[in-house]
Amino acid sequence: MFFAAEELAAAGCTLMQYRNKSGNARRMLDEARELRARLGASVKLIMNDRADLCLAAGFDGLHVGQDDLSPEAARMIIGPARWLGVSTHNAEQLAEADKTSAEYLAIGPVFATSSKANPDPVVGLAGVRRARELTRKPLVAIGGITRANARSVIEAGADSVAVISDLLRDPRKSAEEFFRILR
């Protein structure tokens, strides 16, 4: 994990999310603190799901899903200075999340994904276009994003893409290719 994060940072990634759905809190905190120490302030780090670990690890923000703390409850814990993002999976959820204090909204899965055990239904590029119509907040597309389809996702209205699988094999080279495609 640390090697991949360092390679992504070396390629120019300036925003990363620590996502661990099955670890125990102590191990997650140790890993998060190590990640913060290795990457320093050059990379903004977002904690997935856990407001307590976001604070304890000194992360820059928190990302919550539909089954996590509500955005406003999360905001009460992390305060106004840290970023807050919310995952949404349809127009109704996105419209509701748009009313919160979240700095950015995620929509997806845009395409089929293997990084989630029970993914929500695919929203497709039409779902990204609809989401763009519903919010002026930064929109992050997630789910099945690859170098082959990233450009179409941005053209559909996403401001950025969240990627897992297509960065794992050779993180630095893959990230550099993403940047070439998206610039």
Buried (B, 14 or more C-beta within 10 A) or exposed (E): EEEBBBBBBEBEBEBBBBEBEEBEEEEBBEBBBBBBEEBEEEBBBBBBBBBEBBBBBEBBBBBBBBEBBEBEEBBEBBEEEBBBBBBBBBBEBBBBBBEBEBEBBBBBBBBEBEBEEEBBEBBBBEBBBBBBEBBEBBBBBBBBBBBEBBEBBBEBBBEBBBBBEBBEEEBBEBBBBBEEBEE
